[in-house]
């Protein structure tokens, strides 16, 4: 298997989200993913796309995808506060 560079992984993530869930990442969101390997997304940003994202993640083996979505809960009351879109890259801000 060919090793993908970070930009290709972000492009694949963006394409997956569009095709599987109809979610279009903004250029700022893509840049954040490229720099950090993760993107905090508020509930309203994700909510319209959550069913499609969940279906894709459940139907696709982890080894076959380059991203996943995590839930972040508040420790005090277990309320869902954010989602984190996480991609399998080496963040640029740690040097290459």
N, CA, C and O atoms as a GROMACS GRO file, in nm:
protein
  384
    1UNK      N    1   0.083  -0.119   0.000
    1UNK     CA    2   0.000   0.000   0.000
    1UNK      C    3   0.088   0.125   0.000
    1UNK      O    4   0.186   0.134   0.073
    2UNK      N    5   0.049   0.221  -0.083
    2UNK     CA    6   0.126   0.344  -0.093
    2UNK      C    7   0.099   0.433   0.028
    2UNK      O    8  -0.015   0.447   0.071
    3UNK      N    9   0.203   0.492   0.080
    3UNK     CA   10   0.187   0.584   0.193
    3UNK      C   11   0.134   0.716   0.139
    3UNK      O   12   0.188   0.771   0.044
    4UNK      N   13   0.030   0.766   0.200
    4UNK     CA   14  -0.030   0.892   0.157
    4UNK      C   15   0.034   1.006   0.235
    4UNK      O   16   0.065   0.992   0.353
    5UNK      N   17   0.052   1.119   0.169
    5UNK     CA   18   0.100   1.235   0.243
    5UNK      C   19  -0.017   1.304   0.312
    5UNK      O   20  -0.134   1.274   0.285
    6UNK      N   21   0.014   1.396   0.400
    6UNK     CA   22  -0.090   1.461   0.481
    6UNK      C   23  -0.197   1.528   0.396
    6UNK      O   24  -0.316   1.517   0.426
    7UNK      N   25  -0.156   1.597   0.291
    7UNK     CA   26  -0.254   1.667   0.206
    7UNK      C   27  -0.349   1.569   0.139
    7UNK      O   28  -0.468   1.597   0.128
    8UNK      N   29  -0.298   1.456   0.096
    8UNK     CA   30  -0.383   1.353   0.034
    8UNK      C   31  -0.482   1.296   0.136
    8UNK      O   32  -0.597   1.269   0.102
    9UNK      N   33  -0.437   1.280   0.259
    9UNK     CA   34  -0.524   1.227   0.365
    9UNK      C   35  -0.636   1.327   0.396
    9UNK      O   36  -0.751   1.286   0.414
   10UNK      N   37  -0.604   1.456   0.402
   10UNK     CA   38  -0.706   1.558   0.425
   10UNK      C   39  -0.805   1.560   0.309
   10UNK      O   40  -0.925   1.570   0.330
   11UNK      N   41  -0.753   1.550   0.186
   11UNK     CA   42  -0.840   1.548   0.068
   11UNK      C   43  -0.933   1.427   0.071
   11UNK      O   44  -1.051   1.439   0.038
   12UNK      N   45  -0.881   1.312   0.110
   12UNK     CA   46  -0.962   1.191   0.118
   12UNK      C   47  -1.070   1.205   0.227
   12UNK      O   48  -1.184   1.164   0.208
   13UNK      N   49  -1.032   1.264   0.340
   13UNK     CA   50  -1.128   1.287   0.448
   13UNK      C   51  -1.241   1.379   0.400
   13UNK      O   52  -1.359   1.351   0.422
   14UNK      N   53  -1.204   1.487   0.334
   14UNK     CA   54  -1.300   1.584   0.284
   14UNK      C   55  -1.395   1.516   0.184
   14UNK      O   56  -1.516   1.538   0.188
   15UNK      N   57  -1.338   1.436   0.095
   15UNK     CA   58  -1.418   1.365  -0.006
   15UNK      C   59  -1.513   1.265   0.060
   15UNK      O   60  -1.630   1.258   0.023
   16UNK      N   61  -1.462   1.188   0.156
   16UNK     CA   62  -1.547   1.092   0.229
   16UNK      C   63  -1.666   1.163   0.293
   16UNK      O   64  -1.781   1.120   0.281
   17UNK      N   65  -1.637   1.273   0.363
   17UNK     CA   66  -1.743   1.345   0.434
   17UNK      C   67  -1.848   1.400   0.338
   17UNK      O   68  -1.967   1.399   0.368
   18UNK      N   69  -1.802   1.447   0.221
   18UNK     CA   70  -1.897   1.497   0.121
   18UNK      C   71  -1.981   1.384   0.064
   18UNK      O   72  -2.104   1.394   0.056
   19UNK      N   73  -1.914   1.275   0.023
   19UNK     CA   74  -1.985   1.164  -0.041
   19UNK      C   75  -2.074   1.088   0.055
   19UNK      O   76  -2.186   1.052   0.020
   20UNK      N   77  -2.025   1.063   0.174
   20UNK     CA   78  -2.096   0.977   0.268
   20UNK      C   79  -2.200   1.052   0.352
   20UNK      O   80  -2.300   0.993   0.394
   21UNK      N   81  -2.176   1.180   0.375
   21UNK     CA   82  -2.264   1.252   0.468
   21UNK      C   83  -2.310   1.388   0.417
   21UNK      O   84  -2.396   1.451   0.479
   22UNK      N   85  -2.256   1.435   0.306
   22UNK     CA   86  -2.293   1.566   0.255
   22UNK      C   87  -2.229   1.682   0.329
   22UNK      O   88  -2.270   1.797   0.312
   23UNK      N   89  -2.128   1.654   0.410
   23UNK     CA   90  -2.059   1.758   0.487
   23UNK      C   91  -1.940   1.811   0.409
   23UNK      O   92  -1.848   1.736   0.375
   24UNK      N   93  -1.942   1.940   0.382
   24UNK     CA   94  -1.833   2.006   0.311
   24UNK      C   95  -1.746   2.082   0.411
   24UNK      O   96  -1.794   2.174   0.476
   25UNK      N   97  -1.620   2.044   0.424
   25UNK     CA   98  -1.528   2.115   0.513
   25UNK      C   99  -1.489   2.248   0.450
   25UNK      O  100  -1.470   2.257   0.329
   26UNK      N  101  -1.478   2.350   0.532
   26UNK     CA  102  -1.429   2.479   0.484
   26UNK      C  103  -1.277   2.472   0.469
   26UNK      O  104  -1.213   2.381   0.520
   27UNK      N  105  -1.221   2.570   0.399
   27UNK     CA  106  -1.075   2.571   0.384
   27UNK      C  107  -1.008   2.588   0.520
   27UNK      O  108  -0.901   2.532   0.543
   28UNK      N  109  -1.069   2.666   0.609
   28UNK     CA  110  -1.011   2.684   0.743
   28UNK      C  111  -1.015   2.552   0.821
   28UNK      O  112  -0.921   2.521   0.894
   29UNK      N  113  -1.122   2.476   0.806
   29UNK     CA  114  -1.131   2.346   0.873
   29UNK      C  115  -1.027   2.249   0.818
   29UNK      O  116  -0.963   2.176   0.894
   30UNK      N  117  -1.010   2.248   0.687
   30UNK     CA  118  -0.908   2.160   0.626
   30UNK      C  119  -0.768   2.200   0.673
   30UNK      O  120  -0.684   2.114   0.700
   31UNK      N  121  -0.743   2.330   0.682
   31UNK     CA  122  -0.612   2.379   0.726
   31UNK      C  123  -0.587   2.338   0.871
   31UNK      O  124  -0.476   2.298   0.907
   32UNK      N  125  -0.690   2.348   0.955
   32UNK     CA  126  -0.678   2.307   1.096
   32UNK      C  127  -0.644   2.158   1.105
   32UNK      O  128  -0.558   2.118   1.183
   33UNK      N  129  -0.712   2.077   1.025
   33UNK     CA  130  -0.683   1.933   1.024
   33UNK      C  131  -0.540   1.907   0.982
   33UNK      O  132  -0.472   1.823   1.041
   34UNK      N  133  -0.495   1.979   0.882
   34UNK     CA  134  -0.359   1.959   0.831
   34UNK      C  135  -0.255   1.996   0.937
   34UNK      O  136  -0.154   1.928   0.950
   35UNK      N  137  -0.280   2.102   1.012
   35UNK     CA  138  -0.183   2.147   1.112
   35UNK      C  139  -0.187   2.065   1.240
   35UNK      O  140  -0.084   2.043   1.303
   36UNK      N  141  -0.307   2.020   1.279
   36UNK     CA  142  -0.324   1.960   1.411
   36UNK      C  143  -0.361   1.813   1.411
   36UNK      O  144  -0.346   1.744   1.512
   37UNK      N  145  -0.410   1.764   1.299
   37UNK     CA  146  -0.456   1.625   1.293
   37UNK      C  147  -0.594   1.608   1.355
   37UNK      O  148  -0.648   1.497   1.355
   38UNK      N  149  -0.651   1.716   1.407
   38UNK     CA  150  -0.786   1.709   1.462
   38UNK      C  151  -0.854   1.843   1.452
   38UNK      O  152  -0.791   1.948   1.439
   39UNK      N  153  -0.987   1.836   1.457
   39UNK     CA  154  -1.069   1.955   1.442
   39UNK      C  155  -1.185   1.945   1.540
   39UNK      O  156  -1.265   1.851   1.533
   40UNK      N  157  -1.196   2.042   1.631
   40UNK     CA  158  -1.310   2.047   1.722
   40UNK      C  159  -1.428   2.105   1.645
   40UNK      O  160  -1.416   2.209   1.580
   41UNK      N  161  -1.542   2.036   1.652
   41UNK     CA  162  -1.661   2.081   1.579
   41UNK      C  163  -1.777   2.089   1.677
   41UNK      O  164  -1.798   1.996   1.756
   42UNK      N  165  -1.852   2.199   1.674
   42UNK     CA  166  -1.962   2.209   1.768
   42UNK      C  167  -2.080   2.123   1.722
   42UNK      O  168  -2.084   2.077   1.608
   43UNK      N  169  -2.173   2.102   1.813
   43UNK     CA  170  -2.282   2.009   1.789
   43UNK      C  171  -2.366   2.049   1.668
   43UNK      O  172  -2.408   1.964   1.590
   44UNK      N  173  -2.390   2.179   1.655
   44UNK     CA  174  -2.474   2.226   1.544
   44UNK      C  175  -2.406   2.202   1.409
   44UNK      O  176  -2.474   2.178   1.309
   45UNK      N  177  -2.274   2.210   1.406
   45UNK     CA  178  -2.200   2.189   1.281
   45UNK      C  179  -2.215   2.044   1.234
   45UNK      O  180  -2.225   2.018   1.114
   46UNK      N  181  -2.216   1.950   1.328
   46UNK     CA  182  -2.214   1.808   1.294
   46UNK      C  183  -2.354   1.749   1.281
   46UNK      O  184  -2.376   1.657   1.203
   47UNK      N  185  -2.448   1.802   1.358
   47UNK     CA  186  -2.579   1.738   1.372
   47UNK      C  187  -2.647   1.698   1.240
   47UNK      O  188  -2.697   1.586   1.231
   48UNK      N  189  -2.651   1.784   1.138
   48UNK     CA  190  -2.722   1.746   1.015
   48UNK      C  191  -2.656   1.628   0.942
   48UNK      O  192  -2.720   1.564   0.858
   49UNK      N  193  -2.531   1.600   0.972
   49UNK     CA  194  -2.453   1.500   0.899
   49UNK      C  195  -2.424   1.376   0.980
   49UNK      O  196  -2.364   1.280   0.930
   50UNK      N  197  -2.467   1.377   1.106
   50UNK     CA  198  -2.424   1.272   1.199
   50UNK      C  199  -2.468   1.132   1.157
   50UNK      O  200  -2.390   1.037   1.170
   51UNK      N  201  -2.589   1.118   1.108
   51UNK     CA  202  -2.638   0.985   1.068
   51UNK      C  203  -2.551   0.927   0.956
   51UNK      O  204  -2.514   0.809   0.961
   52UNK      N  205  -2.518   1.008   0.856
   52UNK     CA  206  -2.434   0.962   0.745
   52UNK      C  207  -2.293   0.929   0.790
   52UNK      O  208  -2.234   0.830   0.745
   53UNK      N  209  -2.239   1.011   0.878
   53UNK     CA  210  -2.105   0.987   0.931
   53UNK      C  211  -2.104   0.856   1.011
   53UNK      O  212  -2.014   0.773   0.994
   54UNK      N  213  -2.202   0.840   1.097
   54UNK     CA  214  -2.209   0.719   1.180
   54UNK      C  215  -2.221   0.594   1.092
   54UNK      O  216  -2.153   0.494   1.116
   55UNK      N  217  -2.306   0.599   0.991
   55UNK     CA  218  -2.325   0.485   0.902
   55UNK      C  219  -2.194   0.448   0.832
   55UNK      O  220  -2.156   0.331   0.826
   56UNK      N  221  -2.124   0.551   0.780
   56UNK     CA  222  -1.996   0.526   0.713
   56UNK      C  223  -1.895   0.463   0.809
   56UNK      O  224  -1.828   0.365   0.774
   57UNK      N  225  -1.883   0.519   0.929
   57UNK     CA  226  -1.784   0.467   1.024
   57UNK      C  227  -1.818   0.325   1.069
   57UNK      O  228  -1.728   0.244   1.090
   58UNK      N  229  -1.946   0.294   1.082
   58UNK     CA  230  -1.987   0.159   1.123
   58UNK      C  231  -1.966   0.058   1.011
   58UNK      O  232  -1.936  -0.058   1.036
   59UNK      N  233  -1.982   0.104   0.886
   59UNK     CA  234  -1.974   0.013   0.771
   59UNK      C  235  -1.834  -0.004   0.715
   59UNK      O  236  -1.811  -0.089   0.630
   60UNK      N  237  -1.740   0.076   0.763
   60UNK     CA  238  -1.604   0.076   0.707
   60UNK      C  239  -1.505   0.034   0.815
   60UNK      O  240  -1.502   0.091   0.924
   61UNK      N  241  -1.424  -0.066   0.784
   61UNK     CA  242  -1.324  -0.113   0.879
   61UNK      C  243  -1.226   0.000   0.914
   61UNK      O  244  -1.188   0.077   0.826
   62UNK      N  245  -1.186   0.011   1.041
   62UNK     CA  246  -1.093   0.118   1.080
   62UNK      C  247  -0.966   0.122   0.995
   62UNK      O  248  -0.915   0.230   0.966
   63UNK      N  249  -0.915   0.007   0.955
   63UNK     CA  250  -0.792   0.003   0.875
   63UNK      C  251  -0.813   0.060   0.735
   63UNK      O  252  -0.716   0.093   0.666
   64UNK      N  253  -0.937   0.071   0.692
   64UNK     CA  254  -0.967   0.116   0.556
   64UNK      C  255  -1.003   0.264   0.549
   64UNK      O  256  -1.033   0.316   0.442
   65UNK      N  257  -1.001   0.332   0.662
   65UNK     CA  258  -1.033   0.475   0.660
   65UNK      C  259  -0.924   0.556   0.728
   65UNK      O  260  -0.848   0.504   0.810
   66UNK      N  261  -0.919   0.684   0.692
   66UNK     CA  262  -0.810   0.770   0.741
   66UNK      C  263  -0.860   0.870   0.846
   66UNK      O  264  -0.783   0.955   0.891
   67UNK      N  265  -0.987   0.860   0.885
   67UNK     CA  266  -1.041   0.956   0.982
   67UNK      C  267  -1.147   0.887   1.067
   67UNK      O  268  -1.198   0.781   1.032
   68UNK      N  269  -1.178   0.950   1.179
   68UNK     CA  270  -1.289   0.908   1.263
   68UNK      C  271  -1.344   1.030   1.334
   68UNK      O  272  -1.286   1.139   1.328
   69UNK      N  273  -1.455   1.012   1.402
   69UNK     CA  274  -1.519   1.121   1.475
   69UNK      C  275  -1.538   1.077   1.619
   69UNK      O  276  -1.595   0.970   1.645
   70UNK      N  277  -1.492   1.159   1.713
   70UNK     CA  278  -1.507   1.131   1.855
   70UNK      C  279  -1.610   1.226   1.917
   70UNK      O  280  -1.628   1.338   1.870
   71UNK      N  281  -1.676   1.179   2.022
   71UNK     CA  282  -1.764   1.263   2.103
   71UNK      C  283  -1.684   1.312   2.223
   71UNK      O  284  -1.605   1.237   2.280
   72UNK      N  285  -1.704   1.438   2.260
   72UNK     CA  286  -1.643   1.494   2.381
   72UNK      C  287  -1.756   1.526   2.478
   72UNK      O  288  -1.848   1.601   2.447
   73UNK      N  289  -1.747   1.466   2.597
   73UNK     CA  290  -1.848   1.490   2.700
   73UNK      C  291  -1.789   1.570   2.815
   73UNK      O  292  -1.671   1.556   2.848
   74UNK      N  293  -1.872   1.653   2.875
   74UNK     CA  294  -1.835   1.726   2.995
   74UNK      C  295  -1.828   1.627   3.110
   74UNK      O  296  -1.924   1.552   3.134
   75UNK      N  297  -1.717   1.625   3.182
   75UNK     CA  298  -1.698   1.529   3.291
   75UNK      C  299  -1.799   1.552   3.403
   75UNK      O  300  -1.844   1.456   3.466
   76UNK      N  301  -1.835   1.675   3.428
   76UNK     CA  302  -1.922   1.707   3.542
   76UNK      C  303  -2.063   1.649   3.525
   76UNK      O  304  -2.120   1.594   3.620
   77UNK      N  305  -2.118   1.662   3.404
   77UNK     CA  306  -2.258   1.622   3.388
   77UNK      C  307  -2.282   1.529   3.269
   77UNK      O  308  -2.397   1.500   3.235
   78UNK      N  309  -2.175   1.481   3.207
   78UNK     CA  310  -2.183   1.390   3.093
   78UNK      C  311  -2.258   1.449   2.974
   78UNK      O  312  -2.302   1.375   2.886
   79UNK      N  313  -2.273   1.580   2.969
   79UNK     CA  314  -2.336   1.642   2.853
   79UNK      C  315  -2.238   1.643   2.736
   79UNK      O  316  -2.120   1.671   2.751
   80UNK      N  317  -2.291   1.612   2.619
   80UNK     CA  318  -2.210   1.617   2.498
   80UNK      C  319  -2.176   1.762   2.469
   80UNK      O  320  -2.265   1.847   2.464
   81UNK      N  321  -2.047   1.793   2.451
   81UNK     CA  322  -2.009   1.932   2.430
   81UNK      C  323  -1.956   1.959   2.290
   81UNK      O  324  -1.984   2.064   2.233
   82UNK      N  325  -1.880   1.866   2.233
   82UNK     CA  326  -1.820   1.884   2.101
   82UNK      C  327  -1.802   1.748   2.035
   82UNK      O  328  -1.816   1.643   2.097
   83UNK      N  329  -1.770   1.754   1.907
   83UNK     CA  330  -1.716   1.638   1.836
   83UNK      C  331  -1.574   1.673   1.795
   83UNK      O  332  -1.540   1.790   1.777
   84UNK      N  333  -1.492   1.571   1.782
   84UNK     CA  334  -1.357   1.590   1.728
   84UNK      C  335  -1.342   1.503   1.604
   84UNK      O  336  -1.353   1.381   1.611
   85UNK      N  337  -1.316   1.567   1.492
   85UNK     CA  338  -1.281   1.497   1.370
   85UNK      C  339  -1.130   1.474   1.377
   85UNK      O  340  -1.052   1.568   1.387
   86UNK      N  341  -1.091   1.348   1.371
   86UNK     CA  342  -0.949   1.313   1.386
   86UNK      C  343  -0.901   1.241   1.262
   86UNK      O  344  -0.965   1.147   1.215
   87UNK      N  345  -0.787   1.285   1.208
   87UNK     CA  346  -0.731   1.223   1.088
   87UNK      C  347  -0.596   1.160   1.118
   87UNK      O  348  -0.524   1.202   1.209
   88UNK      N  349  -0.563   1.058   1.041
   88UNK     CA  350  -0.441   0.980   1.063
   88UNK      C  351  -0.324   1.045   0.991
   88UNK      O  352  -0.277   0.995   0.888
   89UNK      N  353  -0.277   1.157   1.045
   89UNK     CA  354  -0.161   1.225   0.985
   89UNK      C  355  -0.060   1.254   1.094
   89UNK      O  356  -0.086   1.240   1.214
   90UNK      N  357   0.058   1.296   1.049
   90UNK     CA  358   0.159   1.349   1.140
   90UNK      C  359   0.144   1.500   1.137
   90UNK      O  360   0.177   1.563   1.036
   91UNK      N  361   0.095   1.561   1.244
   91UNK     CA  362   0.070   1.705   1.244
   91UNK      C  363   0.193   1.785   1.204
   91UNK      O  364   0.305   1.754   1.246
   92UNK      N  365   0.171   1.887   1.123
   92UNK     CA  366   0.282   1.967   1.071
   92UNK      C  367   0.352   2.046   1.179
   92UNK      O  368   0.471   2.074   1.169
   93UNK      N  369   0.278   2.083   1.282
   93UNK     CA  370   0.339   2.169   1.383
   93UNK      C  371   0.437   2.094   1.473
   93UNK      O  372   0.496   2.153   1.563
   94UNK      N  373   0.454   1.964   1.451
   94UNK     CA  374   0.553   1.888   1.526
   94UNK      C  375   0.679   1.860   1.444
   94UNK      O  376   0.763   1.780   1.484
   95UNK      N  377   0.690   1.926   1.330
   95UNK     CA  378   0.806   1.906   1.244
   95UNK      C  379   0.789   1.779   1.163
   95UNK      O  380   0.722   1.685   1.207
   96UNK      N  381   0.850   1.777   1.044
   96UNK     CA  382   0.832   1.660   0.956
   96UNK      C  383   0.964   1.588   0.938
   96UNK      O  384   0.971   1.487   0.867
   0.00000   0.00000   0.00000
